[in-house]
Each structure stands twice: as structure tokens, then as C-alpha cells.
Amino acid sequence: MMSEYRFDENAAISGSLAAEGMILLENHDALLPLKHGTRIALFGDGQMKFSMCGMGSGSVLTAYRIDFIQGLLEAEKEGKIHLDHEVLENYRNPTSAAPQNGADCLAETAGTDSSSAPEERSAFPDESPEFISDAAGRNDVAVFVISRNAGEGHDRYDAAGDYRLSESENALLRTLIDSAFEKILVVVNSGGLIDLSWFARSEKLKGLLLTWQPGMQGGRALAKILCGEVNPSGRLTDTIAKSYSDYPSAGTFRNHNFEMVYEEDIFVGYRYFETIPGAGDKVLYPFGYGLSYTTFSIENQSFRHDGKLIRCTVEVTNTGKLPGREVVQLYSSRSAGGLEYPARELRAFAKTRLLAPGESQSVEMQFDFHDLAAFDDTGVSGAPKGSFVLEKGVFTFHVGTHIRNTRCIGRYELAETVILSSPGLLLQNGLPRRLHADGSWETAPYSATSAEEELPWEEERVKPAKPILLDEVASGRYSLEQFISQLSRRELLHLSHGQDAFTTGATGGIGNLRRYGVPNPQTADGPAGVRRQVPSTGFPCGTLLASTWDTELQYRMGEILGNEAAALKVDILLAPALNIHRDPLCGRNFEYFSEDPLLSGCTAANIVNGIQSQNVGATIKHFAVNNREDRRKFTDCVVSERALREIYLRGFEIAVRTGHPWCVMSSYNLVNGRKCSCNYNLLCRILRDEWGFDGLVMTDWVTHAHLWQEILAGNDVKMPGRELDIHKQTDYMDRDFRLIPRRVLERNAANILRVIMKTNRFRDKDFGGFYLLKANTAVCLPAAEMSSVMIGSSNISRCDEPDGGWFHSHLLTIGHGNYSQRLTFNLDAEAAGRYQASFRLAADRPGSSLELCLDNVRVGELKIMPTAPRRSPEEEKADSASARLQSWQTQGEIQFEIPKGKSELSIFFHTAPDNATGINLKHIVLTPIM
């Protein structure tokens, strides 16, 4: 299977991306690239804690990974550098002595939380002045590696050892500076920003390289950068401030209440630092910044405006001595109007090819003039509240290599204000405190609006005599409307929630109405690689991808993701994620792209287009305003509609309009008092009506919202659906579900089925294996084949041991909220008939039961009796814990009718809350009743 998607070639692309996205922030005295044969010594625990990718959905299982040490050892083997092995061994096999470098701190400890937990370490490397002095006598350069990791579900802290350097890192850095080393290079391996203000405090700190989380070949990429094989061309997608407290969100981000006010409004990232008086002095490295080993000149060639498109062309010339690439950035500014505006806004960008010394390239950038529109949520422009407007005035355009290194390339004056559209205030029209461009604050009453549909009840429709199959819709024989009209309400509800994952490591499926020819397409995580418990290519984190500013490489990565997903039988990838970097402490920033919506949206669209070129669906997420991980399911993001439209929704709009993703995932959080998965204005009026999205909207996994509310709001599928035992929802069906108009269910079903018909699984008619039921013949359904749908610490593979063996009762375990476990089998009966189901199982405690369902209709229930414990003397001696070993027993005589043809048999297992070990199931036997 690996050869099908060219693993070695794909891994090399990952390495190319890593090298293209690493950012050189400092390079004093031309320290880099290292001269041939330079002797270097690696210091810092970071070299032993290589962070390839973030934790959670962005983590990837790879066949191998090349960390920084391995990458530099490869370079040494090729004779490019000399690595100090005595220092390396000092970190690989540290002594047990306490650290000897003292507790002097180079970095300031200013911040909201200056505490840090003691470092739990059983052994420490020698970082004494004597050891480092000896190393300085043998080497030319000291390389200090700092590593950080973060992940889904948890935010970071402005504390030592996280955003700031730890005490031991500070002490080591001070010792290095006080040593005989004259050249120190700092390498920062982190998915998110850290404090870098300490760098300017010593002239010995010559180089600073930001590697982000560089994927499975990150170490090789680092070596290529250091040795000059690759000229760094990564550019910042965020502004780096001098301290965390300098960010406008710092005062509210870590307030652990259930409301987070976005009081900085549209002034996010560089829009804040380049606009608000005095904020510019707090910038350490500006947006778009990054150094190269060569130099470039940018000369204006032309600026054109035809009333619709703005086009500018510049000539970029490599004026240095080494080949390199440059990123050209186009910004806009405008004269004051009724509305306030940021001083600069990114409008377009382009990256040159690799230019040889003296070589030039003509670069053209363009964008739609309407993209300059602002959203007026107050009516101050004279337009109705809730309008996109182009206010009259002078627009100025600037081109350069970062936001603070630009020059004017052209101007355009708009004589009259133009109202482009007036969708109204669909989400909010005020917030408690709002920042103005002059740095002052305005208090305003908070109010939210929503649109509710009054939809009439419609009676059930009559089914056709012969079911219409979905492939008959794909062939054009029937319309999708005709297909949907035959489905019952129960079947429509079935489509509205996720299905079992039968592909190992998948996150769930959708559809799964096999009697109508609807397969069960599988989803899997994929921001940095296909996450399916099978080795796949591990790509760099999202922030590094955006830092390349390379649209072709981003597309190529998406193409590989789609190709590998198809090879691994994944139909829909849950990627990319493109929420805004509002605050540097968001634990999931590594998975996202930028503080700027244009750069975020374009990067996402490139990846989406690449994924979907392989007939695999992409899912952009998390829609919307998911900018904090702590309490993410309960946080209410209070934000003005102007900030929503121009900042937090804009990237999604770009991705939808230019990438056309198959799916969108709604986020856990609330926006202005309403959960995103239950927000009709967000999911229908904006996403579908305004932007033209025609795909599938799914929830994030296990949302805390009622399904009926999500369905009404236009959330097509609730994922993963594990907690929804449809056959038990009698009260729910009769009460809440009947309040949902049928045309809403049909609307959602149409969105789902259109996506399913695009999948490779549908085209291949892959419905999984079927068990053939022949007359007068019993059939054994082995539970071992269904192990992939188990969660927790299942060990179903032991089911093939003979009866009478010794078994721990944990083959079927309960986890993640004690949800019912489900096994599903596809049946194909030659003729209709009555069958009896019996279950070969073992259970150690009372209180468990199972329910048998055919095509989601309950046909029987079994109260599981505890089976007899059996222990051998050897087991008794070896196992002093309370785990019980049970003997197998056949239980149950559930009788039910099975129709002719294909059907789906499901077994739901329920255990008592205190029965953590669950049930052992070996097989189910279906015996025809004569």
C-alpha cells in the first residue's frame, strides 16, 4: 500500500515544505550559512525533545522521523559540519547530578503568571561553566535548541517553561554568553510563539531561527538551512511582540469564565500594532518579516485599476551572491471615512521562483476592488446597519517584503460611497467594550439577533414499491429529490448523525443506508498527515505551511494528503483548520495559519484544492471563532459583527469561494450567546446563502447541543453519532423530532448525499463485506472482525482463543462518557425468514445488557448474566490485582424476522456505570427457525 502513494517522495516534499517555512529572524555577522567544516556543539534539552507536530488531531503516526540531531549527523557524515559528540553524549546520557549552572535568569519574568513548576527530571546534563568552557575551546558555534509542544484541548501559559524560557534555559543561556563562545545560534522548535525579547541582550547571540514544528524530515530541513543548501525564505504570518502583555487580547484571554470579549474588535495582530498609537513600539518582529542569505531589489513596473480588478506588477531582482526566493507583499491603506480602518491590510502576495544572483522575475499581483469593502455594523457610513460598503476617499497601495518595508505603488480615489450589499446584522451589533483606532475605548450595549424559521409540519410521504438506489440518482435515472422522498423520518434522522468507523483509526462515517445503496464514507483527521493508525507522511504544522507563502507547495501537500487518504480508504479528511491567531497562547495555534484572514483563507484554499483533486473531501474547520482551547465547548465569544465579517469569517469565506470544500465543521464554542452548531444565521444565511456553499456541515465531535436544534440550524450531521441510539429514541422521536419540518430534514439529507456521491467509496460501490444468509444454514458472525469500532483499551484480538481459556474481561470497554458500544454487520438474505440470535460471551459483573436492531429498528434485548470466574493457579499467582478471568457461555435466544436482500444488523452493548471492564464477546450465531 505504501508504494501506491510514493511514501519516500512524499516525505521529501514534507522536508521541502519544512525548509521553505523556517524563518531566519536574526543573522548577525553573517553567521549563517555555516562555513564548510564549521565545528558546532548542541546545547539545551530541546535537542532531545524534538517537536515534529502538535498533539491531538494534528498528530501523525510516521514510519520514521528525522529530528535535529539526526539531521545534523547526516550533514556531518557528508563532511559539511563537525558535531561535538562529547556534548551530544552529555545530553543523550546525562548524569544524575543536580544542574550546576545556577539560577541566573537572562529573560525578564514579567507577565501575568511568573510561576513555573519544578522540572521533573531524574538526570541532568552537565551545563557547568567548566564543561561549556571546554566545549568552547573545541568548537566554533554553540547551537542552543529550545523546544515547545502544545495540543488540542489545552491552552498555553505566559509562564516560565512555556511562553517564556524556563529557569534552566535562562541559566544555560547565561552560561553560554559568559563562556568563551563568540557565536551562539538559537533554534526555536515550537508550534506557537514564545518570548524572544531576551535575544537582543547579548552581542554573542548571532543567529535566531524559527523552525516551527517541521514534520517528519524537520531535522534534515534544519541541516540544509544551516549549511546553505536551502536559502531561508519563510516569512512571519504573525506579529511577534516584545512581551505577551503587549498583545491586545492578553488581558482577557486567560480569564477562565464562560465569556470571552473580543474588545480589540478589528484590530487583531498587525492591524493593532500598526494602527493603535504607541503599539508599534511594542513590536519585536513585524508581520511578513524574514531574512535571507541574499538580498533583493523590488522595482515598480505597473499599477492598473479597471473598476473591478486592481493589478500591480513589480520586478524582483536577486542583488546578492546566493540563489534565493523572495515574498512580495501588497498592502492597502485608505483615508479616513465614517468608519475606522487599520493602517495596513494585506491584499495580495506572491513568492518568486529560485532566483540566481543577478536574475530577475516579473511578479504580478491582483485582487478584486470589492475586497476593500468594510462591514458597517453601526450605520456610521450612511449605509443601513449591516452593510458592506466602499466609502468614498483615497485608497493607497504599498508593496514590499514585509509590512514595515514597503513603498507606495499606486493610488485610487473613489468619488462616492458604494453599498455592495446589506445582509443585515445576523450575528451581533455591539459588544460591551470596543477599541477605536486612536486607542480609546467605547462602551456599547450588547445585543444579539437571530433568525428563526416558522416551518409548517408535513405528513409522511408514501414509499415507492421498489426502492430507488443512490447510483440511479448518480446515473440520472432519478432525481435526488425523488430519492429523498422515499425515505422515512427515521431514515432521514439516521442520515443526520455519524456512523460507525469501520476503518481502523478513522474518526467516524456518514450515510450508511445500504439498502438504498448509500455507503458509509469514512472520515479521519488530517491537518498534518492522514491520522489513521497506519504510518503516513508527517507534514509540518499549519503555521509553518502558511509561513512558506508558497501556493504551489501548499497545493502539492494537499494533493499528497488526498492521495494517501484514498490509498488508506479514507473518504473525507477533517482538514484544514484556519482559525485566526488571535492570541499567542491558544494551544491549537500550530494547527492554524495566521493572524491575517487573507493569508489563512488562501493557504486553506490551496490545501483544499489539492486534497479534492484526488476525489477525497476536505473539511475546513472550526467554523467559527474557535480561538481558545480551554473550556472550548462552553466559551461564548462576544465579538462585533464587523470583526466577525472582516477577520474571523473572512478566511472561511475565501476558502469556500475559491476552494469549494466538500465539508465544513462547525465549532464547539458559542458566538454572541448561541452555539455555532445551532446558529442558523451562521450556517445557512451566511455560509450557504451569501457564500454559495453547497456541501455538508458537520459538528465537531460530541457537541453539547440538542440534535433537533442543530438540524434546524442547518448542521447536517452530528458527529460521531456514538451517543445516539436511534432505536431507543421513542420519546425523542415523538416529541422533539416531530417538531422538525420534513423539508428541513430533506434539505440536510440532500447536502449529505451530494457529498457521498462524490466519494471514491460510492463510485467503487464499496459497502463493506456482507454475510450471506442461506436457507437452513446457521451463520457465525465473529466479533473479532469488528474490533475497529471499539473504543478505549479494547483487545478483541484475543477472541480467537479456544473455549475454556483464561480471559481478562476487558475486550469490550466503555470510555468517553460511557457511551453504548455498537457492532454492525451487513447481511444479505437469499429469502425472508425468521432467525434466532445467540451470543457467545463472558462478563464478570451484573448490570450489562445488549440490544439487537435490524435496520435501526429494535428487535430484541438480552440481560447479560455474569459468567463463572475461572483461574489457574499460575494466573492466581501472577495476577494479584482484581481483574477477573471468565469462562465463555452462550446466552440469548432472540428471535426476529430478516427480510430478503440486504440489511444491517446492529448490536448495542450497555454496561453499568461501575462496570469499567465491560463485556467479552466472541461471536454471534444466527440460526434459521424452521
Phi, psi and omega in degrees: 000323182302321183293337181296329180242027167050066187303314183297318179294319180294320177298323178294323176297320176302317178295323178295317176300317181301314181293324181288336185259350176293143188241123176272113183265328180220141178206068183286144178056030177051046178303316179253147358288153180295139176292151182303128178086008179302138179264123184233152176233129180270128178235156176100141178297341181302331180294336180265357183238046182307124180258099182284318182206169179281172181267158181095217184295341180272002178274152186222141172272121180240157179292331178200170171213142179254104180277184185296320180296314180298319180297319180286328175295324175297316179296323178294319180299329179275002176081014184278326180221170172239122182260133181285107185282337177292317176292320179299314180295329177300326179271329179290322181229073184290159176282172179266004181288158177290155179300145186248009186264009176077194185232021177297137181246128178279317184277150175288155181253024179295143179154177183283340182218104183264003181277155173211142181288148176301142180286122182273100182221138179271342180212150184233139173288158178281112178238031182287158176303325181293315181296315181292324177298318177298318180295324180296329179288340182259346191231161179266324187225136169263129178249116182257117185256126177246130182233141177220151173224160178205176183193179182297138174093350182217135176269169180266177183231147171278073186218161176298135182090353177236263178294324179257164178295146175287169178299319180291324177294317177300316182295317178297318180297319177297319179295319177298317181294323181280354183274185180281356176296128177261343183229120180234127176252131178253128178245122182252116181252093186206144176282339179236171181288150171231168177295128179237011185296337182290344188297325186282002188269002177212135178288345178285341177281102188264326186226146178221117183237126179259113184262353188054213172252103199268013176081189192290341177245029183298322180294321178293320178298318178300314180300321180294323177293311184296323183272357176086007176292329175236130177273121183302132179225011175290148180227146184298137173257003177221157171276133175258117181270168182290330177210162181298323182295348179281346180282141187294339181270355188301328184286342185240342190298315185266012172287108188275062168251185184262014177225128178237114185269125179271067189287344177286351174059233182280354186270073181253138176061227183295336177298331175280307188292331181268356186244309188290129181305130178087342182290330181298332179289346182267003183273131175266312176224124186281163178303136178083001186279150174175145182263164178227166174276357178230184180234158182224152169243147178235118180247134178293140175243314181199155174220125185225146175219121183251018181093343178233307182253144171252124182234138172222146181233133177230158175251123180256128181235134174280109183261005182260204188248358182232150175298147179192173179236148179234148175255122179260131185237135181247124181241158175238155168218169181207160178288161183296145175226204174292323177274157173268150184224150172296156180293328179218146173219131179292131182241332180196163178202163177203150178242133182286166168286178177289115183259129174287159176308128181086350182277147180239157175217134175274124184242127178250135175233144179211157174202163181285132181301330180293342177293347177280356184294148174252159178258117182266107180260008180238344183083009184291338180281351185098350177275161175301148177303135181086041182237145168273122186228149167249102182286145178297148181148187184258127174258131180242141184238137187232138180235143180181197185257346167199174192297338180254011177227070182227165171220157183293133178247343180179165179224157175212132180251128177259120188283327183227150177291136180243127175264114183280318178197160180226074179291342180093179180269092185274339186240318179187154178232018177183164174213162190302322182217135188223130183280137175260163183296337179272005179092356179276169182240145176239133174262139183213151178291143178272134174210143181235150179233157177210159179248124178248143178261133171260096187250136185285152175287140178233140182286161179296145179267161181273133180283148173290158182299321179244127181301139171277130179267153185295328179290342173286336173285316180298327180279350179092002182290322177232159177273161177297326179296320177295320179298313184292328184297338181277348185279139177284169176299321180297322179288324176294321176294323177304319180291340188275001177224158185295157182249173182297146171271115178254355172266126185305127178085354178288162184261356180145171180233177176224158176087247171067047168248080191293330181293344175254012180074026178257112181284187181242074179304141187259142177252155176205152176296153183196020181300324182234021182144157181289116185262093187220028179057022174229137182304130177218177183291128177264109183268164175297164180291165185301320181297320177295320179302314179293328181293344175288332186052029187247101185294325181290318178293324178296318176298318181298320176299314178301320179300317179293317177304314180295320181295315179291323178299316179298318179294330181265016175062038173253132185261328183224124176267138178272070184191156003269166175255138186218035175291156186284141171285078180286322184222137183292349181268358177300123186295345183250014180302328181302330182278340181265178193253314195195167169277353184251131183290327179295311180296321178296312182295319180293318178298315179298317181298321178298316180293317178301312180299322178293314180301311188283349172294344181257018181060032174242136183281146173252149179235108177280141186209165357252118191267102011208169175064036176272084186243013175212140181265320177299130179055036186295335181280351185235352185286129175262114180271108182267113190213145179291154180290332177296315178296322177300309186292321187268337185243296194278335176260340188299317179298319177296320179299316179298316181296321179291314185287329184252339180257336180050058180296150176293325189225155171230136177256122176284154187267167181290322195289173173260153171235115179053045172092357181231134178298139182299324181287350179242022187254099182298319180298321180289312189275336182246303188290324179270301186298313185268307187289316182278316187266345177082020179294132181235020182261209186253134173255125177240157175280163164289170191287124176060066176285155177264068180210155179285138181300318183297325177292321180293320178298313180299328183280354181096014173274108192289321186226131173266122182252149357272358179086001185298327185274001185255093176273094190301324184295345181260001190268043183299308179297318180298315181297318185284335185257280188290316186295326181288349176281346182275120178299145182299324183293336174290316178297321179291323176302311180296318180299321180297318178299317181294312186290328176298321178290316181301321182292346177275344190283154174297326181296322177290316180297326180274000183051046182267099180253010184083173182283150179244143172266121183277126178259112179257153181300137175065021182231126177283149181234134177259125179256103185284127181292335182301330181288347184255017187298336186291344180270358180280154174238173181080214185257050182298147178221051190295343182298341181281000181292345182276003177288149185292159175303147180088357178285180183255127189225136168279139183274066176219023180291328175241112185243160181250136179206178176054053176092014176061038178290153176296143176266148187225132170247140182231135179231140175268128181246149175222102185267131177294328180209155177293148180185173180258135184231156174244131180255130174232153191234126175267112189212173174217136180215142186257353183219155176283171175099358179263156179207167173222152176237140181252129183230140175242120183051045177067016175248125183294129181239356178173164181219148179228124171276116186278127178268142176300141178265166186288130176290143177222133180223141170270158176303324180295316179295318181301322181285319185283333186244098180267358180282184185268004180299139184251144178251126188245154173267155180284150178209143176267127180228152172096138173220062182278123180251137182200164181268138174242122182286165175292144177095201187272139176208171183237123179257125181237141176240120178257128180253135178233135178237157176295151183305328182269002183266076186288340184275339173079215189229142169264127175238128180263308178198167174241135178248126174257118183244124178293140178262121184285000000 
